[in-house]
Each structure stands twice: as structure tokens, then as C-alpha cells.
Amino acid sequence: MESPRMSPFPKHPHLELLPEGAAFLADTATLILADLHLGKSAAFRAKGLPVPEGENARDFGRMLALAEKYGAARLVIAGDLFHAPTGITPELKSQLAEFLDTLGVPVTLVLGNHDAKLPVIPGRLHAVSRLDPTAGLAIIHDPAHASGEILHICGHLHPVVRIPDGRRTSLRMRCFLHRGEVLVLPAFGGFTGGAIMKKQPGDRFFVTLRDRVIELADDLL
């Protein structure tokens, strides 16, 4: 890609991959993120593990900065905005309310497997199982649920690519994975792990290099 504002998908010329690890539909100014897992550290602390606090505030701040930078008129979370019921603390609910007030645009949550664990989705969120924002494009959470010959924007896998730089050393980077009819977004949450993707025929991997999104050449994998 010559620029983070250029789409690598000919059938979807308005779809952009952003260096911050999100996607953007330029024609509708829709910002798309996946896998924040808000409340994850609180869920660990509830089990007695000494996990530091503060990741929720950082992630809310990153989302606000991203929405402002790209002039988003709508925010879509492609699943797993939340981590677990034990992580939905009064503090998180308050932070979410403040975030939504400050953001000032509609937010749609495409329910992920972790969101489905919650008895009630907190905040003023429009929760759906699938979103079809424009012709030939769908937003779901799990790539396994993709169907039909359209591009599906997904999360769930937390993709990471491994780039060998020696016999025993390698660089691991969060990435976008384009596989068949699915585009898997990297996990956006700062306290969220990743899984190394084993390359399959036809796979395309995109990573952030400084302030640009670039496609990795096959000989790097």
C-alpha cells in the first residue's frame, strides 16, 4: 500500500486499513474496531491476581483520538468489547458513559462470544449479531460464521504474524489478515493477547510500519 488512506481491496475501494489497527469505511465515515476486552484486568483481579489497572482508560482514550483523527460519524465494534461479567465494574460503566458522551456518534456492537456472557450489555450501545453497512460487505465477530461471496470484516482471532530474522529469533507483530472472504482485524485492546497465524495459500498479511500500513511480501513469512 502506498498510503494508509488507500484500499487494498479492489471491490471495496472505500475500505481503508488504518495504522492504529482499525478499519475505516470512507464513504460513510464508519470506524471499525475489534476485540477490546474491556474489564479484563478487573476480571483477573477478581480472581486474586495482581494485575495493574488503567487499561480501560487508555483504550477509551485511543478510541476517542482515532475517531477525531479520521472524522468518524459512526463507530462499530466487531465483537468482544467486554471481557467477562466480573469485569463490568461501576468504574467501567462510568468510563463507558463518559466515553459515549464525549464521542457523540452512534456506536454499534456486533456481539462477540465474550459479550454474549454478559446478562446485560451496559451503556447506550446498539447490539446486533451481524451488520451489513454497505453492499458486498458484512461485519461479524467470528470468521467461522462468514457466509456468502462478500467480504466479512471480523475479529475474534487476535491475529499476529511471525517474521523470522534468524534461525532462532523472530519479530511478532499484530496484523490484519485477509483470508478468502474475511478480513480479520487485529485486537485493539491494550491488555489483549494475540495468536500467531499460520500462513495458508492466498493469505495476505498487513502490518503497521511507523504511520503506514504495508502488505508483507511472501518471502518475509
N, C-alpha and C positions, 0 to 999 in steps of 0.2 A: 504494500500500500504506500502511495506517495504521501498521504496525509491522513491523520485520524478522522478527517471530515469526508473521506472517500469510502464508498461502499465496495466491499469485495464480492458482493452478491449481485450479479447482473439482473436477475429477476426482481430484485428489491433494491433499486437504486437509492432509495431514501433511508436505508438501514445503515447506520454507522456504528463501528466499534470504537469505543472511547478508551483512551489510555488509562482512565481511572478504573477500568474493569466493569464497564456497563455498556449497554447498547442504547441507541437513540434513533427514533423514527423522526426524521427531519420534517417530513411533510405535515405531521400532526404534533410536533414538538413533544413527543412522548419519551420519557426517560424510563429505561427498564433495567432493574437490578435483580439479583437473586441471592438467596442464602445469607441473610444477616445473622440469624440465630440470636436475636436479642434475648438477653436474660440468661445466656449460657453460663456465665461466670457465677451468677446468683444461684443457679441450679446446682453447680458444683459446691458452692459454699454451703448450701442447704444439706449437703451430704457430709459436711465437716472438712472439706478440702480447702486449704488456704490459698484461694485464687484471688488475685488482685481485682479491684473494682475499676470502673471508669470506661470500659469499652463501649457501653451503650451511648454515653455522651459523645464519644469520639465518632462513632458511626452515624449518629444523628447529625453531627456537625459536617461530616463528609458528604452526606446526602444533601444537606442544605446548600453547601458550597457547589456541588455538582449541578443541582437544579438551577441555581442562579447563573452559573457559568454558561450553561447551554440554553438558558431561557425556556426551561421545561414548562409546558402547560398542563402536563399530566404525569403522574408517577405510577409505574406498575412494578410490583414486586412479584417475581416469578417463583414464589414459594419459599417457605421456611423463613418468614420474617421473624418468627419467635422460635424458641428452642424447646421449652418444656413448661408445664403448668407451675412448677415450683420457682421458675424464673420470673413469673409475672408479679413483680413486687409493686407496692404502692409507688415507689420511686420511679420504676419503669413506666407505669401508667401516667404519672405526672410528666415525665420526659416526653412520652409519646404525644400527649395532648399539646404540650408546648411546641413540639416539632410540627404537628399538623397545623397549628395556628400560624406559626411563622412561615411554613411552606406556602400555604394559601392556594394550593391547587388540588384537584381531586386525586385521591390515592386508591388504587385497586390492588387488592391482594389476591393473587391466584394461589389457592390453598396448597400448601406442601404437606408432606407426611408429618412433619413436626407440628405445623399449625393445627392439623387435624386432631392432635392430642388435647387441645385446649377445649374446655367446656363452653367457653365464650370467647370470641375474638374481641380483644379490648380496642378502644378507640373508635373514631369515626371512619372506619375502613369499609370499602365495598368489597366483600369477599365473594369470589366466584371459583368454580373448579377449572374454568378454561376461559380464555379471552381471544376473540378474533378481531383485532383492531383495524385490520385492512384486508383487502382481497389477497389471497395467496399467503397469508401469514397467520399463525396462531401462537399464543403464549400459554404454555403449560408448565408444570413443575418437573415431572419425571419423564425423561426421554423415552422410556419404555411405553408411555401412553400415546406417543405420536402415531397418527394415522392419516392416510391420505397423502397425495402428492403435493404438499405445500410445505413451506419452511416452518418449523416449530422452534421457537425460542424457549429454552428450558434452563433449569438449574439442576439441583439435586446431586450431581456427580462431584462437585468441587474440583474441577479438572486442574491438574498440574502436569507440566511437561518436564521430562528429564533430558538435559542436554549434556552428553558426556564430553569431558575435556581432558581425559586421560584414561589410563587403564583402570584406575580405582577412584577417580574423582568425577564429579558431575555438578552441574548447576540445575537447580529446581526452580521453576517459575510458574506462578499461576497463569492460566491461559484461557483463551476462547478455543473451543473445539467445534469444528464443523465436520459432522459425520453424516453423510447421506442427507436426509431431510431434517436434521436437527442442528441447531446452533446452541451449544451448551455454554452458558456464561460462567466465568469464574465466581467463586464465593466472594461476596462483598464484605462480609463481616470480618472485623479485625481479629476476633478471637475464634475464628473458624479454620479448621484444618483443610488439607487438600489431599487428593488421591492421584497418584501418577497414572496417566493414561497410556495404555499400551497401544501403539500405533496399529491401525487397521488399514487395509488398502483404501485409498481415496481420502483418508483423513487429512484435514488441514488444521494446523495449529497457528494461533495468533498470540503474540505476547507484546507487552509494553516495553519499548526501548526509549528511555527518557520520556519525552512527551509525545511519542508516536506509537501507533500500533503497526506492527510488521508481521508478515507471514513468514514462518520458519521454513527454510529450504529443507528438502528431504535429507540431504547429506549431513544435516546437523543433528538428526534424530537417531 
